[in-house]
């Protein structure tokens, strides 16, 4: 899926790195410098922007579940997604919302995080498979005894969603002390180990189980990052060395998918579980790898993403979702990069992270369908991922949660 070649008109990695060191990277990303670091053109400083982001999450959660009762917030509002998918709650987005609440940690945040985590546990307990898994998405709304569990929207059980849900439950366990959250995380980890561990080619973890048909046999770099982090945190929480060893298997897969000449991570493998998949090359393995591992050997993947995935559209400058389409800015990925740059904290990293966060504040205020609180997924409609999906300028809980985490300097792959 993709190659490491420069896209047409892209900034080269060496040129971008030089610009980063000189403090001129924003100009190379399209000349958009939306206000000084810490303040957007609308005068909203970072603290206020983050507070507004949490208000957006509160509204979505309270709309679904009254804040402290079980329920699922819808992932998208406004624009194209409002029309087509307004009732869907993607499990990944729910997990991110839990983690964002735990990162701030106010009493009201923890009540909402605990309620959302409880909903995830109810879905796990009530799944007809009865094997500890969770599904890709559900109908949003309140969970009551009369209504029963939310309907499944997409019945796939992909590995990444299992790992993110497990991470969210571990964050909730750390924040609330509830043993049930830890137990749910262990059940998800067992499911991943039992259904996706593969010794074919480079050992690692496969994509999971689709809604129908045979188990997936390809391995995703992104999914293995998720598993490496989840199993590593589970080892920290439980003291069980077996999870650390399994985390090392996933990390070994990352090492095998590293292209030192990029330097960047390839996408994963083909369906044989061994042949490297080089097209398209996505953003998230480049930033998530460093957030999850902090491995200095692979820190250059951040520079690769800043150069090869640079995107500008409608006055916004950031990164796109993959090298398949860099015509629009993917705001969630832009938040990934800001968080990773803040963690790397090398020469120029803080300044570049501040520029990316300023772009996100501008999107919060001025992107299509903006409401001044949430952040839309893409700078305009029609951003192709290169894997058959399209992103739109609709308000998104996942993007908003990532912005809140990045602005707070929080790393969702770690338990602070």
N, C-alpha and C positions, 0 to 999 in steps of 0.2 A: 504494500500500500504506500506508494510514493517513493521518491528518491531524495537524496540529500542535495540535489542540484538547486542553484538559486532559481527562484521564480523569476519570470520576466519583470525586469525593473526593480527587483528587490535589492535592499541594501546588503552588501556582502558582510559576512561575519566579521572579518578583520576590520573593515571600514566602520562597522557599527561599534565594535569594541573600542576602536580609537576615538570615535565620537563620544562614547560613554565616558571614557577617561577624561576627555576634554570638556565634558558637560554639555555637549551639543547634540545628544542623541535625539531629543525631541524634534529638532529641525529635520533630522533624517527620517523620522517617522511621519513627516508630512507637514512640518512647520506649525503644528497646532500646539500652542502652549496655553492651556486654559487656566489662566490665573496663576498667581504665585503659589508655591507649595503651601498647603494648609488652608488655602482660601480659594473658592471658585469665583468665577466672574460675577455670580449673583450675590457675592458677599457671604455665602454660607461657609463657615469654617468646618474643619474636619469633625470636630466633636459634635457639632449640630447635625452634620450630614449623617454621622453614624447614629445619632439619636433618632433621626427621621427614618433611617433604615430599620431600626428596631421597631419603631411605630408601625411601619408597613407590615413587618412580620407579626406583630401583635394583632393587627387588624385581620390578617388572614387567619390566624389561629383562632381568634375570638369569634370570628364569623362562623368558623366550622365547629367550634367546641366550647365556646363560652370561657376560654382561657384556662380553666382548671379541670374541665371535664374532657373525656376522651373524644377524639375526633381527628380528622385529617384536613389540613389547609390545602386549598387548591393551589397548584403550582403556578398557573398563568392567569393574568387578568389583563384586559385591554387588548385592542388590536386584533390581529388575525387569530391568535390563540384563544382569545375570549370567545370568538365565534365558533371555533372548532373543537376546543379542548378545555373549556372553562371549568368543567366539573372534575377534572382528573388531578389526583395527587400522586406525583411520582415519588417513590420510596426514597430515592437519593435526595430529593429536595427536602423531604421531611427529616431525614437524618441530618442534613446540613443545618436545618433550622434548630434542631435539638443542640447541636454542637455550638452554634452561634449563641444560643441562650446560656449554655454552660460557660462559655468564654466570658460573658459579661457578669453573670452570676448574681444579679440582684434577686431579691426574694421572689418578685413576680416572674422573673425570667425562669427561675428554677421550678416554680409551680407549673409554668407552661411546658418546660422541658420534661418534667416528670409526667405530665399528662400525655404528651406526645409519645414519650417512651412507653408509657403504659398502653397506648393504642397499638404501637408496633408489637408489643408482647401479646396483646389480644389477637392480633392478626396472625402472629406466629402460632399461638396456641390453637387457634380456630382453623388453621389451614387444613383442607381435606387430605393433603398428603401425610400430615402428621409426623413429618420427619425433621422439623426445625427450620425449614426454609421460610422465606418471605417472597412475595411476588413483586414484579417490576413497578406496577402502579395500581391504584385503587380509585374508586369514586370518592370524592371529597365529601366532607360533612360530619355531622355529629354521630357518635357511636352511643346507642342507648340499648337497654335490654329489650325494649319493644321492637326496635328496628333491626337488631342484630348487627353483624359485622358489615363494613362497607363492601360493596360488590367489587370484584376484581376487574380492573380495566384492562390490564395486560398481564397474562398469567405466566410469562417467562420468569425464570429464576436465574438471572445472570449473576456471575460471581461478584462483579463489582458492587452491585446493590446489596448483596449479602454482607460483604465486608464493610461497606459504609454504614449499614444498619448496625453491625456489630460495634463499630467504632462509636457510633452515637450512643449505644447502650452502655458502653464503657465510660464515656463521658458522663452520662446520667448517673451511673453507679458511683463514680468518683465525686460527683456533686451532691448526690442525695444519700448515698450510703445504702440504697436499696439492694438487697441481695438478688431480687428477682431480675434486675437489669443485668447483673453479672451472669446469672444463670442463662438468660436469653442469649447473651453474647456467646457463651460457651456452646449452646445448641447450634447457633449459626456457624461457628468455627468448625464444629464437628461435621456439619452438612458440607461445608466447603471441602474439608479434608476427605470426606467419604465419597463425594461425587465429582470432584474436579481435579484432584491430585493426579499428575501424569508424569511418567518417566520416559515418555517418547521424546526423542531428540534431547534438547536440554530440559532437564526436569523443571516443572513449574506447575501452574494451575490453569486449567482450560476455562472456556467461557461460561460454562454452566449448562442449564437445561432449558430449552425453549418450551413454549407453551404446548407444542406437540412435536412429535418426531424424535429422532435419536439425539443423544447428548452431543453437545458441541465439542469439537476436537481441536479447534484452533486455540492458541494461547495469545492473550493480549498483554502487552507491556503495562498498560494502564491497570488492568485487573490485578496483575502480579504486584504492582506497587501497592494497591489497596490491601491485598492479602499480606504482604510483607509488613505493612504498618499495623494492620489489625492483629495479626498473630504476635507481633513483637509487643504490642501493648497488652495483649492477653497474657503473655508470659510475665510481664511486669506486675500485672494485677494478681495473677494466680500463683506465681512462683514456680510454675510448671515448665521445666526446661524443654519439654517436647515441643511447646509452641514456639520457643526461640529457635529450635532446630528447623521447624517447618517455615518459620519466617525467613531463615537463611536460604532455604530452597528457593523461595520466591525472589529473594535478593540475588541469588545466583543466576536466575533467569534474566534479571535486569542486566547483569554484567555481560551475559551472552548477547543481548540485543543492543549493546553499546557500540556505536560507530565512532571510533576515536578520530576519524578523519573529518567527521561532521563539524564539531563533535555534537552528536545528538543520539537519541534513542530511536531505533526503528519501531514500527507499529506493533509487531508481534510475529506470529507465525501463520502459515496457511493452514488448511484443514488437515494436513498430515502431521501437524504438531511440531514440525521440525524446520521446514523451509522458511527462511526469513521473509516476512511480508514488508515491503518497502513503499507501499503507496495506499492512501496518502500518509504523510507524516503529520500526526496531530500535535497540538500544543500541550495537552495535559500531561503526557509522560515527561515532557521536558521540565516542567515546573514541579509537578507532584513528586518526581523522583527525588529532587533535592529536599523538598519539604518533608518527605517520608524518611529519608535516610541521612541527610546532611553530608553525603559522601563527596568530599572535595574532588575526587577523581572525575566526577561527572558534572561538576558545577558549570562547565562550559555549555551545557545544554541550554541554560538560561540565555546566554549570548546568542546561541543559534536561533532560538525562538524569537528573540527580539529583532534579529536581522531578517530571517527567512519568512517569518509570519507577520511582519509589520503590516498594519492595515490602517487606512484612513478613509473616512466617509462622513460627510455631513458636518465637517468641523471637528470630528473626534479622531483621535489617534491612539492606537493600542495594538493588540495582536488579534489575529483571526483564529479560527478553530483548527485549521490544518492548511497545508500548502495547496490543497485542491481549490481553494477560493479565498483570496485575500482582498476581495473588493469591499468588505465591510468589517467593522470591528465587533469582535465577540467580547462582550463586557465581562462575562464570567471568567474567560481565559485571561483577560487583562487584570482581573483581581488575583487570579492564581499567580501571575507573574509578579505583581506588587508584593504579595505575601512571600514569595520565594526570594525575591531580591532583598527584602528586609531581613530575611533569615540569613542569607549569604553575607550581607553587610560588607562587601568589598568596596574598593575604590569606585565611587560614583553610584553605587547601588542604592543608597538611601535617596539620592536625588532623583534617580530614575523611577524608583518606587513612588516617590512623591508626585512625579509627573503623571504616572499612570493613575494614581488615586485621584488626582485633580480631574483627569478625564472622566473618571467614574462619578465624581461629584457633579460635573457638568451634565453627564447623562442623566443623573438623578433629577436634575432641574429642567433640562432642555431637550432630551431625546424624544423622538416620536412616541406619543402615548405616555409621556412622563407625567407623574402626579406629584413630584416633589418629595416623594418618600421612597418608593421602590425603585429598582433599576431594571431596565428592559434587557432582554437577552442579547439582542443585536442592534447595531446602530441604525439599521433599516431592514425591511423585510427581504427575505430571499437569500440569506447566507447559507451556502451549501457546505455541508460537513465533509463531503467526499465519500461518505459511507451510506448514502441514500437518504439522509435526513436533511431538513431545512430548518433554519432558525429565523425567528421573527422579532420585530420590535414590540414585544409584549412584556409587560411587567412580570418578573420571575422571582419567586422566593429563593431559588438556589443562587442566582446571581446576587441578589440583595444580601443573602447570608454570607457569601464569599466576600463581598465588599466590607461588611461589618467585621469579619474576621481579619481581613488584610489590614484594614485601617487600625484595628486594635493591636496589630502585631501578633496575632494568634495563629497558631499552626494546628489545623484540625487533625493532623496525623499524630500529634503528641498529646499526652495527658498532663496538663499543667496543674 
